[in-house]
Amino acid sequence: MDLLNILAENFEIPVIADEQRVWFFRTKAGQFYSDFQYNNFIALGWELVDPKLIKNQEILPDSKKEEIIRLYPKEKRPGLILGQMDIFHGK
């Protein structure tokens, strides 16, 4: 057993398996903590983007990015939004 596992066990810190997928969501300095914790949901932050758009494999990525730009014209990284949503929705 390596040192990290020993420490985790001694301090009762859960160890996540290597194959487990984990997402880290910020609560905007606690503003959304209650919703996430007590109402049992999370948010990616781009509520205008329809998950059906992201999941639709017949639509090319560039077309998806164009739609994201249309919905969020001030967003400088539409590809980042597409990438994160694509991974989250399980392409």
PDB file of N, CA, C and O in Angstrom:
ATOM      1  N   MET A   1       0.862  -1.177   0.000  1.00  0.00           N
ATOM      2  CA  MET A   1       0.000   0.000   0.000  1.00  0.00           C
ATOM      3  C   MET A   1       0.907   1.238   0.000  1.00  0.00           C
ATOM      4  O   MET A   1       1.833   1.331   0.805  1.00  0.00           O
ATOM      5  N   ASP A   2       0.637   2.183  -0.902  1.00  0.00           N
ATOM      6  CA  ASP A   2       1.491   3.370  -0.976  1.00  0.00           C
ATOM      7  C   ASP A   2       1.095   4.400   0.075  1.00  0.00           C
ATOM      8  O   ASP A   2       0.045   4.288   0.708  1.00  0.00           O
ATOM      9  N   LEU A   3       1.930   5.383   0.249  1.00  0.00           N
ATOM     10  CA  LEU A   3       1.741   6.387   1.296  1.00  0.00           C
ATOM     11  C   LEU A   3       0.406   7.129   1.169  1.00  0.00           C
ATOM     12  O   LEU A   3      -0.266   7.367   2.173  1.00  0.00           O
ATOM     13  N   LEU A   4       0.023   7.491  -0.044  1.00  0.00           N
ATOM     14  CA  LEU A   4      -1.242   8.211  -0.224  1.00  0.00           C
ATOM     15  C   LEU A   4      -2.436   7.381   0.254  1.00  0.00           C
ATOM     16  O   LEU A   4      -3.342   7.901   0.903  1.00  0.00           O
ATOM     17  N   ASN A   5      -2.426   6.108  -0.069  1.00  0.00           N
ATOM     18  CA  ASN A   5      -3.526   5.240   0.378  1.00  0.00           C
ATOM     19  C   ASN A   5      -3.527   5.069   1.894  1.00  0.00           C
ATOM     20  O   ASN A   5      -4.591   5.005   2.511  1.00  0.00           O
ATOM     21  N   ILE A   6      -2.352   4.995   2.492  1.00  0.00           N
ATOM     22  CA  ILE A   6      -2.258   4.884   3.952  1.00  0.00           C
ATOM     23  C   ILE A   6      -2.818   6.141   4.610  1.00  0.00           C
ATOM     24  O   ILE A   6      -3.594   6.060   5.561  1.00  0.00           O
ATOM     25  N   LEU A   7      -2.416   7.310   4.093  1.00  0.00           N
ATOM     26  CA  LEU A   7      -2.925   8.572   4.636  1.00  0.00           C
ATOM     27  C   LEU A   7      -4.436   8.675   4.453  1.00  0.00           C
ATOM     28  O   LEU A   7      -5.155   9.067   5.372  1.00  0.00           O
ATOM     29  N   ALA A   8      -4.906   8.322   3.272  1.00  0.00           N
ATOM     30  CA  ALA A   8      -6.344   8.382   3.001  1.00  0.00           C
ATOM     31  C   ALA A   8      -7.107   7.492   3.974  1.00  0.00           C
ATOM     32  O   ALA A   8      -8.153   7.881   4.493  1.00  0.00           O
ATOM     33  N   GLU A   9      -6.584   6.308   4.217  1.00  0.00           N
ATOM     34  CA  GLU A   9      -7.244   5.389   5.137  1.00  0.00           C
ATOM     35  C   GLU A   9      -7.231   5.929   6.570  1.00  0.00           C
ATOM     36  O   GLU A   9      -8.241   5.866   7.271  1.00  0.00           O
ATOM     37  N   ASN A  10      -6.092   6.456   6.997  1.00  0.00           N
ATOM     38  CA  ASN A  10      -5.975   6.974   8.366  1.00  0.00           C
ATOM     39  C   ASN A  10      -6.861   8.195   8.603  1.00  0.00           C
ATOM     40  O   ASN A  10      -7.369   8.384   9.708  1.00  0.00           O
ATOM     41  N   PHE A  11      -7.051   9.025   7.576  1.00  0.00           N
ATOM     42  CA  PHE A  11      -7.861  10.233   7.724  1.00  0.00           C
ATOM     43  C   PHE A  11      -9.275  10.061   7.168  1.00  0.00           C
ATOM     44  O   PHE A  11     -10.025  11.027   7.033  1.00  0.00           O
ATOM     45  N   GLU A  12      -9.622   8.814   6.849  1.00  0.00           N
ATOM     46  CA  GLU A  12     -10.948   8.465   6.331  1.00  0.00           C
ATOM     47  C   GLU A  12     -11.331   9.294   5.110  1.00  0.00           C
ATOM     48  O   GLU A  12     -12.445   9.808   5.009  1.00  0.00           O
ATOM     49  N   ILE A  13     -10.384   9.408   4.193  1.00  0.00           N
ATOM     50  CA  ILE A  13     -10.608  10.123   2.936  1.00  0.00           C
ATOM     51  C   ILE A  13     -10.946   9.085   1.868  1.00  0.00           C
ATOM     52  O   ILE A  13     -10.163   8.163   1.641  1.00  0.00           O
ATOM     53  N   PRO A  14     -12.088   9.217   1.215  1.00  0.00           N
ATOM     54  CA  PRO A  14     -12.445   8.237   0.184  1.00  0.00           C
ATOM     55  C   PRO A  14     -11.425   8.252  -0.963  1.00  0.00           C
ATOM     56  O   PRO A  14     -10.946   9.311  -1.369  1.00  0.00           O
ATOM     57  N   VAL A  15     -11.111   7.081  -1.464  1.00  0.00           N
ATOM     58  CA  VAL A  15     -10.203   6.946  -2.601  1.00  0.00           C
ATOM     59  C   VAL A  15     -11.039   6.597  -3.827  1.00  0.00           C
ATOM     60  O   VAL A  15     -11.828   5.652  -3.808  1.00  0.00           O
ATOM     61  N   ILE A  16     -10.857   7.359  -4.874  1.00  0.00           N
ATOM     62  CA  ILE A  16     -11.628   7.165  -6.097  1.00  0.00           C
ATOM     63  C   ILE A  16     -10.816   6.295  -7.049  1.00  0.00           C
ATOM     64  O   ILE A  16      -9.638   6.559  -7.293  1.00  0.00           O
ATOM     65  N   ALA A  17     -11.443   5.270  -7.577  1.00  0.00           N
ATOM     66  CA  ALA A  17     -10.771   4.348  -8.494  1.00  0.00           C
ATOM     67  C   ALA A  17     -10.313   5.086  -9.756  1.00  0.00           C
ATOM     68  O   ALA A  17     -10.954   6.046 -10.184  1.00  0.00           O
ATOM     69  N   ASP A  18      -9.217   4.641 -10.339  1.00  0.00           N
ATOM     70  CA  ASP A  18      -8.670   5.276 -11.539  1.00  0.00           C
ATOM     71  C   ASP A  18      -9.662   5.329 -12.685  1.00  0.00           C
ATOM     72  O   ASP A  18      -9.659   6.284 -13.462  1.00  0.00           O
ATOM     73  N   GLU A  19     -10.502   4.327 -12.802  1.00  0.00           N
ATOM     74  CA  GLU A  19     -11.447   4.285 -13.923  1.00  0.00           C
ATOM     75  C   GLU A  19     -12.712   5.110 -13.666  1.00  0.00           C
ATOM     76  O   GLU A  19     -13.525   5.275 -14.575  1.00  0.00           O
ATOM     77  N   GLN A  20     -12.891   5.625 -12.459  1.00  0.00           N
ATOM     78  CA  GLN A  20     -14.063   6.446 -12.119  1.00  0.00           C
ATOM     79  C   GLN A  20     -13.935   7.835 -12.738  1.00  0.00           C
ATOM     80  O   GLN A  20     -12.889   8.477 -12.636  1.00  0.00           O
ATOM     81  N   ARG A  21     -15.001   8.289 -13.376  1.00  0.00           N
ATOM     82  CA  ARG A  21     -15.028   9.638 -13.945  1.00  0.00           C
ATOM     83  C   ARG A  21     -15.585  10.594 -12.903  1.00  0.00           C
ATOM     84  O   ARG A  21     -16.613  10.323 -12.283  1.00  0.00           O
ATOM     85  N   VAL A  22     -14.906  11.701 -12.719  1.00  0.00           N
ATOM     86  CA  VAL A  22     -15.283  12.664 -11.692  1.00  0.00           C
ATOM     87  C   VAL A  22     -15.348  14.055 -12.304  1.00  0.00           C
ATOM     88  O   VAL A  22     -14.495  14.431 -13.107  1.00  0.00           O
ATOM     89  N   TRP A  23     -16.357  14.809 -11.923  1.00  0.00           N
ATOM     90  CA  TRP A  23     -16.491  16.208 -12.346  1.00  0.00           C
ATOM     91  C   TRP A  23     -16.379  17.086 -11.123  1.00  0.00           C
ATOM     92  O   TRP A  23     -16.868  16.739 -10.049  1.00  0.00           O
ATOM     93  N   PHE A  24     -15.736  18.219 -11.288  1.00  0.00           N
ATOM     94  CA  PHE A  24     -15.596  19.200 -10.226  1.00  0.00           C
ATOM     95  C   PHE A  24     -16.432  20.417 -10.608  1.00  0.00           C
ATOM     96  O   PHE A  24     -16.189  21.038 -11.642  1.00  0.00           O
ATOM     97  N   PHE A  25     -17.399  20.753  -9.790  1.00  0.00           N
ATOM     98  CA  PHE A  25     -18.269  21.893 -10.066  1.00  0.00           C
ATOM     99  C   PHE A  25     -18.078  22.952  -8.989  1.00  0.00           C
ATOM    100  O   PHE A  25     -18.125  22.665  -7.793  1.00  0.00           O
ATOM    101  N   ARG A  26     -17.868  24.143  -9.427  1.00  0.00           N
ATOM    102  CA  ARG A  26     -17.746  25.273  -8.499  1.00  0.00           C
ATOM    103  C   ARG A  26     -19.138  25.778  -8.150  1.00  0.00           C
ATOM    104  O   ARG A  26     -20.081  25.635  -8.930  1.00  0.00           O
ATOM    105  N   THR A  27     -19.250  26.366  -6.971  1.00  0.00           N
ATOM    106  CA  THR A  27     -20.552  26.854  -6.507  1.00  0.00           C
ATOM    107  C   THR A  27     -20.648  28.372  -6.545  1.00  0.00           C
ATOM    108  O   THR A  27     -21.545  28.960  -5.940  1.00  0.00           O
ATOM    109  N   LYS A  28     -19.725  29.002  -7.256  1.00  0.00           N
ATOM    110  CA  LYS A  28     -19.692  30.475  -7.364  1.00  0.00           C
ATOM    111  C   LYS A  28     -19.670  31.085  -5.961  1.00  0.00           C
ATOM    112  O   LYS A  28     -20.576  31.810  -5.551  1.00  0.00           O
ATOM    113  N   ALA A  29     -18.586  30.753  -5.245  1.00  0.00           N
ATOM    114  CA  ALA A  29     -18.362  31.235  -3.874  1.00  0.00           C
ATOM    115  C   ALA A  29     -19.506  30.853  -2.938  1.00  0.00           C
ATOM    116  O   ALA A  29     -19.831  31.600  -2.014  1.00  0.00           O
ATOM    117  N   GLY A  30     -20.112  29.698  -3.175  1.00  0.00           N
ATOM    118  CA  GLY A  30     -21.177  29.193  -2.308  1.00  0.00           C
ATOM    119  C   GLY A  30     -22.575  29.596  -2.735  1.00  0.00           C
ATOM    120  O   GLY A  30     -23.554  29.127  -2.155  1.00  0.00           O
ATOM    121  N   GLN A  31     -22.688  30.453  -3.731  1.00  0.00           N
ATOM    122  CA  GLN A  31     -24.004  30.935  -4.167  1.00  0.00           C
ATOM    123  C   GLN A  31     -24.936  29.790  -4.566  1.00  0.00           C
ATOM    124  O   GLN A  31     -26.136  29.851  -4.296  1.00  0.00           O
ATOM    125  N   PHE A  32     -24.398  28.749  -5.204  1.00  0.00           N
ATOM    126  CA  PHE A  32     -25.230  27.645  -5.675  1.00  0.00           C
ATOM    127  C   PHE A  32     -25.110  26.388  -4.815  1.00  0.00           C
ATOM    128  O   PHE A  32     -25.676  25.350  -5.160  1.00  0.00           O
ATOM    129  N   TYR A  33     -24.387  26.468  -3.713  1.00  0.00           N
ATOM    130  CA  TYR A  33     -24.151  25.277  -2.900  1.00  0.00           C
ATOM    131  C   TYR A  33     -25.457  24.609  -2.456  1.00  0.00           C
ATOM    132  O   TYR A  33     -25.602  23.392  -2.572  1.00  0.00           O
ATOM    133  N   SER A  34     -26.393  25.394  -1.955  1.00  0.00           N
ATOM    134  CA  SER A  34     -27.652  24.814  -1.471  1.00  0.00           C
ATOM    135  C   SER A  34     -28.396  24.081  -2.576  1.00  0.00           C
ATOM    136  O   SER A  34     -28.915  22.986  -2.357  1.00  0.00           O
ATOM    137  N   ASP A  35     -28.451  24.680  -3.763  1.00  0.00           N
ATOM    138  CA  ASP A  35     -29.122  24.008  -4.877  1.00  0.00           C
ATOM    139  C   ASP A  35     -28.437  22.698  -5.222  1.00  0.00           C
ATOM    140  O   ASP A  35     -29.097  21.678  -5.422  1.00  0.00           O
ATOM    141  N   PHE A  36     -27.119  22.727  -5.292  1.00  0.00           N
ATOM    142  CA  PHE A  36     -26.379  21.518  -5.651  1.00  0.00           C
ATOM    143  C   PHE A  36     -26.539  20.443  -4.588  1.00  0.00           C
ATOM    144  O   PHE A  36     -26.796  19.281  -4.903  1.00  0.00           O
ATOM    145  N   GLN A  37     -26.388  20.827  -3.345  1.00  0.00           N
ATOM    146  CA  GLN A  37     -26.385  19.865  -2.249  1.00  0.00           C
ATOM    147  C   GLN A  37     -27.785  19.394  -1.866  1.00  0.00           C
ATOM    148  O   GLN A  37     -28.031  18.192  -1.768  1.00  0.00           O
ATOM    149  N   TYR A  38     -28.692  20.325  -1.653  1.00  0.00           N
ATOM    150  CA  TYR A  38     -29.993  19.963  -1.089  1.00  0.00           C
ATOM    151  C   TYR A  38     -31.065  19.686  -2.129  1.00  0.00           C
ATOM    152  O   TYR A  38     -32.007  18.941  -1.860  1.00  0.00           O
ATOM    153  N   ASN A  39     -30.937  20.264  -3.291  1.00  0.00           N
ATOM    154  CA  ASN A  39     -31.921  20.019  -4.348  1.00  0.00           C
ATOM    155  C   ASN A  39     -31.435  18.966  -5.333  1.00  0.00           C
ATOM    156  O   ASN A  39     -32.129  18.630  -6.294  1.00  0.00           O
ATOM    157  N   ASN A  40     -30.231  18.447  -5.083  1.00  0.00           N
ATOM    158  CA  ASN A  40     -29.696  17.300  -5.812  1.00  0.00           C
ATOM    159  C   ASN A  40     -29.589  17.525  -7.315  1.00  0.00           C
ATOM    160  O   ASN A  40     -30.024  16.688  -8.107  1.00  0.00           O
ATOM    161  N   PHE A  41     -29.006  18.663  -7.705  1.00  0.00           N
ATOM    162  CA  PHE A  41     -28.716  18.868  -9.110  1.00  0.00           C
ATOM    163  C   PHE A  41     -27.480  19.738  -9.261  1.00  0.00           C
ATOM    164  O   PHE A  41     -27.054  20.413  -8.324  1.00  0.00           O
ATOM    165  N   ILE A  42     -26.917  19.707 -10.453  1.00  0.00           N
ATOM    166  CA  ILE A  42     -25.766  20.540 -10.778  1.00  0.00           C
ATOM    167  C   ILE A  42     -26.069  21.278 -12.067  1.00  0.00           C
ATOM    168  O   ILE A  42     -27.047  20.978 -12.751  1.00  0.00           O
ATOM    169  N   ALA A  43     -25.228  22.243 -12.394  1.00  0.00           N
ATOM    170  CA  ALA A  43     -25.441  23.022 -13.611  1.00  0.00           C
ATOM    171  C   ALA A  43     -24.098  23.267 -14.293  1.00  0.00           C
ATOM    172  O   ALA A  43     -23.089  23.535 -13.640  1.00  0.00           O
ATOM    173  N   LEU A  44     -24.110  23.170 -15.602  1.00  0.00           N
ATOM    174  CA  LEU A  44     -22.895  23.443 -16.365  1.00  0.00           C
ATOM    175  C   LEU A  44     -22.717  24.935 -16.609  1.00  0.00           C
ATOM    176  O   LEU A  44     -21.591  25.399 -16.790  1.00  0.00           O
ATOM    177  N   GLY A  45     -23.799  25.687 -16.618  1.00  0.00           N
ATOM    178  CA  GLY A  45     -23.700  27.122 -16.782  1.00  0.00           C
ATOM    179  C   GLY A  45     -24.092  27.646 -18.147  1.00  0.00           C
ATOM    180  O   GLY A  45     -24.111  28.860 -18.350  1.00  0.00           O
ATOM    181  N   TRP A  46     -24.399  26.785 -19.073  1.00  0.00           N
ATOM    182  CA  TRP A  46     -24.787  27.216 -20.414  1.00  0.00           C
ATOM    183  C   TRP A  46     -26.188  26.684 -20.704  1.00  0.00           C
ATOM    184  O   TRP A  46     -26.381  25.842 -21.580  1.00  0.00           O
ATOM    185  N   GLU A  47     -27.151  27.190 -19.955  1.00  0.00           N
ATOM    186  CA  GLU A  47     -28.515  26.663 -20.025  1.00  0.00           C
ATOM    187  C   GLU A  47     -29.198  26.920 -21.357  1.00  0.00           C
ATOM    188  O   GLU A  47     -30.208  26.283 -21.656  1.00  0.00           O
ATOM    189  N   LEU A  48     -28.679  27.835 -22.166  1.00  0.00           N
ATOM    190  CA  LEU A  48     -29.300  28.101 -23.467  1.00  0.00           C
ATOM    191  C   LEU A  48     -28.967  27.031 -24.510  1.00  0.00           C
ATOM    192  O   LEU A  48     -29.658  26.910 -25.521  1.00  0.00           O
ATOM    193  N   VAL A  49     -27.919  26.265 -24.263  1.00  0.00           N
ATOM    194  CA  VAL A  49     -27.510  25.222 -25.210  1.00  0.00           C
ATOM    195  C   VAL A  49     -28.327  23.961 -24.939  1.00  0.00           C
ATOM    196  O   VAL A  49     -28.261  23.388 -23.852  1.00  0.00           O
ATOM    197  N   ASP A  50     -29.082  23.546 -25.922  1.00  0.00           N
ATOM    198  CA  ASP A  50     -29.927  22.361 -25.796  1.00  0.00           C
ATOM    199  C   ASP A  50     -29.051  21.102 -25.827  1.00  0.00           C
ATOM    200  O   ASP A  50     -28.280  20.919 -26.769  1.00  0.00           O
ATOM    201  N   PRO A  51     -29.155  20.243 -24.828  1.00  0.00           N
ATOM    202  CA  PRO A  51     -28.382  18.999 -24.835  1.00  0.00           C
ATOM    203  C   PRO A  51     -28.599  18.164 -26.105  1.00  0.00           C
ATOM    204  O   PRO A  51     -27.707  17.424 -26.520  1.00  0.00           O
ATOM    205  N   LYS A  52     -29.778  18.282 -26.717  1.00  0.00           N
ATOM    206  CA  LYS A  52     -30.043  17.535 -27.958  1.00  0.00           C
ATOM    207  C   LYS A  52     -29.083  17.970 -29.064  1.00  0.00           C
ATOM    208  O   LYS A  52     -28.671  17.154 -29.888  1.00  0.00           O
ATOM    209  N   LEU A  53     -28.728  19.260 -29.081  1.00  0.00           N
ATOM    210  CA  LEU A  53     -27.759  19.754 -30.060  1.00  0.00           C
ATOM    211  C   LEU A  53     -26.415  19.071 -29.853  1.00  0.00           C
ATOM    212  O   LEU A  53     -25.779  18.627 -30.809  1.00  0.00           O
ATOM    213  N   ILE A  54     -25.994  18.993 -28.606  1.00  0.00           N
ATOM    214  CA  ILE A  54     -24.691  18.409 -28.281  1.00  0.00           C
ATOM    215  C   ILE A  54     -24.672  16.916 -28.615  1.00  0.00           C
ATOM    216  O   ILE A  54     -23.682  16.411 -29.145  1.00  0.00           O
ATOM    217  N   LYS A  55     -25.753  16.219 -28.310  1.00  0.00           N
ATOM    218  CA  LYS A  55     -25.810  14.762 -28.521  1.00  0.00           C
ATOM    219  C   LYS A  55     -25.986  14.362 -29.980  1.00  0.00           C
ATOM    220  O   LYS A  55     -25.655  13.238 -30.357  1.00  0.00           O
ATOM    221  N   ASN A  56     -26.503  15.265 -30.799  1.00  0.00           N
ATOM    222  CA  ASN A  56     -26.806  14.938 -32.195  1.00  0.00           C
ATOM    223  C   ASN A  56     -25.515  14.763 -32.991  1.00  0.00           C
ATOM    224  O   ASN A  56     -24.817  15.736 -33.278  1.00  0.00           O
ATOM    225  N   GLN A  57     -25.207  13.528 -33.341  1.00  0.00           N
ATOM    226  CA  GLN A  57     -23.960  13.235 -34.057  1.00  0.00           C
ATOM    227  C   GLN A  57     -24.050  13.557 -35.547  1.00  0.00           C
ATOM    228  O   GLN A  57     -23.044  13.507 -36.255  1.00  0.00           O
ATOM    229  N   GLU A  58     -25.240  13.885 -36.021  1.00  0.00           N
ATOM    230  CA  GLU A  58     -25.395  14.264 -37.431  1.00  0.00           C
ATOM    231  C   GLU A  58     -25.002  15.722 -37.671  1.00  0.00           C
ATOM    232  O   GLU A  58     -24.774  16.126 -38.811  1.00  0.00           O
ATOM    233  N   ILE A  59     -24.922  16.507 -36.602  1.00  0.00           N
ATOM    234  CA  ILE A  59     -24.529  17.912 -36.717  1.00  0.00           C
ATOM    235  C   ILE A  59     -23.025  18.009 -36.514  1.00  0.00           C
ATOM    236  O   ILE A  59     -22.491  17.506 -35.526  1.00  0.00           O
ATOM    237  N   LEU A  60     -22.349  18.654 -37.445  1.00  0.00           N
ATOM    238  CA  LEU A  60     -20.895  18.793 -37.369  1.00  0.00           C
ATOM    239  C   LEU A  60     -20.494  19.708 -36.211  1.00  0.00           C
ATOM    240  O   LEU A  60     -21.230  20.628 -35.857  1.00  0.00           O
ATOM    241  N   PRO A  61     -19.314  19.447 -35.618  1.00  0.00           N
ATOM    242  CA  PRO A  61     -18.852  20.282 -34.502  1.00  0.00           C
ATOM    243  C   PRO A  61     -18.801  21.778 -34.829  1.00  0.00           C
ATOM    244  O   PRO A  61     -19.138  22.598 -33.976  1.00  0.00           O
ATOM    245  N   ASP A  62     -18.393  22.144 -36.029  1.00  0.00           N
ATOM    246  CA  ASP A  62     -18.340  23.562 -36.387  1.00  0.00           C
ATOM    247  C   ASP A  62     -19.732  24.192 -36.369  1.00  0.00           C
ATOM    248  O   ASP A  62     -19.885  25.352 -35.986  1.00  0.00           O
ATOM    249  N   SER A  63     -20.741  23.433 -36.779  1.00  0.00           N
ATOM    250  CA  SER A  63     -22.116  23.943 -36.744  1.00  0.00           C
ATOM    251  C   SER A  63     -22.597  24.100 -35.302  1.00  0.00           C
ATOM    252  O   SER A  63     -23.328  25.035 -34.976  1.00  0.00           O
ATOM    253  N   LYS A  64     -22.179  23.179 -34.454  1.00  0.00           N
ATOM    254  CA  LYS A  64     -22.533  23.273 -33.032  1.00  0.00           C
ATOM    255  C   LYS A  64     -21.882  24.514 -32.424  1.00  0.00           C
ATOM    256  O   LYS A  64     -22.510  25.233 -31.647  1.00  0.00           O
ATOM    257  N   LYS A  65     -20.613  24.762 -32.783  1.00  0.00           N
ATOM    258  CA  LYS A  65     -19.921  25.950 -32.279  1.00  0.00           C
ATOM    259  C   LYS A  65     -20.602  27.223 -32.756  1.00  0.00           C
ATOM    260  O   LYS A  65     -20.725  28.186 -31.999  1.00  0.00           O
ATOM    261  N   GLU A  66     -21.040  27.232 -33.997  1.00  0.00           N
ATOM    262  CA  GLU A  66     -21.751  28.402 -34.519  1.00  0.00           C
ATOM    263  C   GLU A  66     -23.023  28.675 -33.723  1.00  0.00           C
ATOM    264  O   GLU A  66     -23.352  29.829 -33.452  1.00  0.00           O
ATOM    265  N   GLU A  67     -23.730  27.623 -33.351  1.00  0.00           N
ATOM    266  CA  GLU A  67     -24.943  27.789 -32.555  1.00  0.00           C
ATOM    267  C   GLU A  67     -24.607  28.325 -31.164  1.00  0.00           C
ATOM    268  O   GLU A  67     -25.320  29.174 -30.628  1.00  0.00           O
ATOM    269  N   ILE A  68     -23.522  27.826 -30.590  1.00  0.00           N
ATOM    270  CA  ILE A  68     -23.093  28.321 -29.284  1.00  0.00           C
ATOM    271  C   ILE A  68     -22.737  29.807 -29.373  1.00  0.00           C
ATOM    272  O   ILE A  68     -23.079  30.584 -28.482  1.00  0.00           O
ATOM    273  N   ILE A  69     -22.055  30.197 -30.443  1.00  0.00           N
ATOM    274  CA  ILE A  69     -21.714  31.611 -30.645  1.00  0.00           C
ATOM    275  C   ILE A  69     -22.977  32.450 -30.793  1.00  0.00           C
ATOM    276  O   ILE A  69     -23.052  33.567 -30.281  1.00  0.00           O
ATOM    277  N   ARG A  70     -23.957  31.913 -31.486  1.00  0.00           N
ATOM    278  CA  ARG A  70     -25.225  32.636 -31.653  1.00  0.00           C
ATOM    279  C   ARG A  70     -25.907  32.836 -30.297  1.00  0.00           C
ATOM    280  O   ARG A  70     -26.448  33.906 -30.016  1.00  0.00           O
ATOM    281  N   LEU A  71     -25.874  31.798 -29.464  1.00  0.00           N
ATOM    282  CA  LEU A  71     -26.517  31.863 -28.158  1.00  0.00           C
ATOM    283  C   LEU A  71     -25.733  32.712 -27.156  1.00  0.00           C
ATOM    284  O   LEU A  71     -26.314  33.393 -26.311  1.00  0.00           O
ATOM    285  N   TYR A  72     -24.419  32.660 -27.264  1.00  0.00           N
ATOM    286  CA  TYR A  72     -23.529  33.380 -26.349  1.00  0.00           C
ATOM    287  C   TYR A  72     -22.514  34.185 -27.158  1.00  0.00           C
ATOM    288  O   TYR A  72     -21.349  33.795 -27.234  1.00  0.00           O
ATOM    289  N   PRO A  73     -22.926  35.291 -27.759  1.00  0.00           N
ATOM    290  CA  PRO A  73     -22.044  36.050 -28.649  1.00  0.00           C
ATOM    291  C   PRO A  73     -20.790  36.616 -27.975  1.00  0.00           C
ATOM    292  O   PRO A  73     -19.805  36.888 -28.661  1.00  0.00           O
ATOM    293  N   LYS A  74     -20.800  36.794 -26.681  1.00  0.00           N
ATOM    294  CA  LYS A  74     -19.631  37.336 -25.981  1.00  0.00           C
ATOM    295  C   LYS A  74     -18.647  36.255 -25.546  1.00  0.00           C
ATOM    296  O   LYS A  74     -17.544  36.562 -25.094  1.00  0.00           O
ATOM    297  N   GLU A  75     -19.039  35.003 -25.680  1.00  0.00           N
ATOM    298  CA  GLU A  75     -18.180  33.890 -25.270  1.00  0.00           C
ATOM    299  C   GLU A  75     -16.985  33.781 -26.211  1.00  0.00           C
ATOM    300  O   GLU A  75     -17.140  33.678 -27.428  1.00  0.00           O
ATOM    301  N   LYS A  76     -15.793  33.806 -25.623  1.00  0.00           N
ATOM    302  CA  LYS A  76     -14.566  33.759 -26.424  1.00  0.00           C
ATOM    303  C   LYS A  76     -14.109  32.338 -26.757  1.00  0.00           C
ATOM    304  O   LYS A  76     -13.276  32.140 -27.641  1.00  0.00           O
ATOM    305  N   ARG A  77     -14.661  31.345 -26.041  1.00  0.00           N
ATOM    306  CA  ARG A  77     -14.213  29.959 -26.235  1.00  0.00           C
ATOM    307  C   ARG A  77     -15.382  29.005 -26.461  1.00  0.00           C
ATOM    308  O   ARG A  77     -15.653  28.150 -25.618  1.00  0.00           O
ATOM    309  N   PRO A  78     -16.072  29.142 -27.583  1.00  0.00           N
ATOM    310  CA  PRO A  78     -17.213  28.249 -27.830  1.00  0.00           C
ATOM    311  C   PRO A  78     -16.798  26.786 -27.927  1.00  0.00           C
ATOM    312  O   PRO A  78     -17.580  25.896 -27.594  1.00  0.00           O
ATOM    313  N   GLY A  79     -15.578  26.533 -28.380  1.00  0.00           N
ATOM    314  CA  GLY A  79     -15.092  25.159 -28.461  1.00  0.00           C
ATOM    315  C   GLY A  79     -14.945  24.518 -27.095  1.00  0.00           C
ATOM    316  O   GLY A  79     -15.163  23.316 -26.944  1.00  0.00           O
ATOM    317  N   LEU A  80     -14.577  25.314 -26.097  1.00  0.00           N
ATOM    318  CA  LEU A  80     -14.466  24.809 -24.733  1.00  0.00           C
ATOM    319  C   LEU A  80     -15.837  24.400 -24.212  1.00  0.00           C
ATOM    320  O   LEU A  80     -15.991  23.340 -23.606  1.00  0.00           O
ATOM    321  N   ILE A  81     -16.832  25.250 -24.455  1.00  0.00           N
ATOM    322  CA  ILE A  81     -18.206  24.920 -24.046  1.00  0.00           C
ATOM    323  C   ILE A  81     -18.640  23.623 -24.717  1.00  0.00           C
ATOM    324  O   ILE A  81     -19.160  22.723 -24.057  1.00  0.00           O
ATOM    325  N   LEU A  82     -18.430  23.527 -26.014  1.00  0.00           N
ATOM    326  CA  LEU A  82     -18.815  22.326 -26.753  1.00  0.00           C
ATOM    327  C   LEU A  82     -18.088  21.100 -26.205  1.00  0.00           C
ATOM    328  O   LEU A  82     -18.706  20.056 -25.995  1.00  0.00           O
ATOM    329  N   GLY A  83     -16.803  21.218 -25.975  1.00  0.00           N
ATOM    330  CA  GLY A  83     -16.022  20.087 -25.474  1.00  0.00           C
ATOM    331  C   GLY A  83     -16.495  19.609 -24.111  1.00  0.00           C
ATOM    332  O   GLY A  83     -16.642  18.408 -23.880  1.00  0.00           O
ATOM    333  N   GLN A  84     -16.731  20.553 -23.212  1.00  0.00           N
ATOM    334  CA  GLN A  84     -17.176  20.173 -21.868  1.00  0.00           C
ATOM    335  C   GLN A  84     -18.564  19.554 -21.899  1.00  0.00           C
ATOM    336  O   GLN A  84     -18.821  18.555 -21.226  1.00  0.00           O
ATOM    337  N   MET A  85     -19.456  20.145 -22.678  1.00  0.00           N
ATOM    338  CA  MET A  85     -20.817  19.604 -22.753  1.00  0.00           C
ATOM    339  C   MET A  85     -20.816  18.242 -23.447  1.00  0.00           C
ATOM    340  O   MET A  85     -21.578  17.348 -23.079  1.00  0.00           O
ATOM    341  N   ASP A  86     -19.966  18.097 -24.436  1.00  0.00           N
ATOM    342  CA  ASP A  86     -19.861  16.837 -25.161  1.00  0.00           C
ATOM    343  C   ASP A  86     -19.412  15.713 -24.208  1.00  0.00           C
ATOM    344  O   ASP A  86     -19.979  14.621 -24.216  1.00  0.00           O
ATOM    345  N   ILE A  87     -18.413  15.991 -23.409  1.00  0.00           N
ATOM    346  CA  ILE A  87     -17.934  14.997 -22.444  1.00  0.00           C
ATOM    347  C   ILE A  87     -18.996  14.719 -21.379  1.00  0.00           C
ATOM    348  O   ILE A  87     -19.244  13.564 -21.030  1.00  0.00           O
ATOM    349  N   PHE A  88     -19.620  15.776 -20.868  1.00  0.00           N
ATOM    350  CA  PHE A  88     -20.615  15.620 -19.799  1.00  0.00           C
ATOM    351  C   PHE A  88     -21.816  14.802 -20.263  1.00  0.00           C
ATOM    352  O   PHE A  88     -22.326  13.958 -19.526  1.00  0.00           O
ATOM    353  N   HIS A  89     -22.254  15.056 -21.472  1.00  0.00           N
ATOM    354  CA  HIS A  89     -23.437  14.347 -21.985  1.00  0.00           C
ATOM    355  C   HIS A  89     -23.091  12.979 -22.559  1.00  0.00           C
ATOM    356  O   HIS A  89     -23.966  12.280 -23.071  1.00  0.00           O
ATOM    357  N   GLY A  90     -21.836  12.598 -22.476  1.00  0.00           N
ATOM    358  CA  GLY A  90     -21.437  11.248 -22.856  1.00  0.00           C
ATOM    359  C   GLY A  90     -21.554  10.928 -24.321  1.00  0.00           C
ATOM    360  O   GLY A  90     -22.269  10.004 -24.711  1.00  0.00           O
ATOM    361  N   LYS A  91     -20.869  11.672 -25.116  1.00  0.00           N
ATOM    362  CA  LYS A  91     -20.862  11.490 -26.575  1.00  0.00           C
ATOM    363  C   LYS A  91     -20.953  10.088 -27.031  1.00  0.00           C
ATOM    364  O   LYS A  91     -20.955   9.829 -28.234  1.00  0.00           O
TER     365      LYS A  91
END
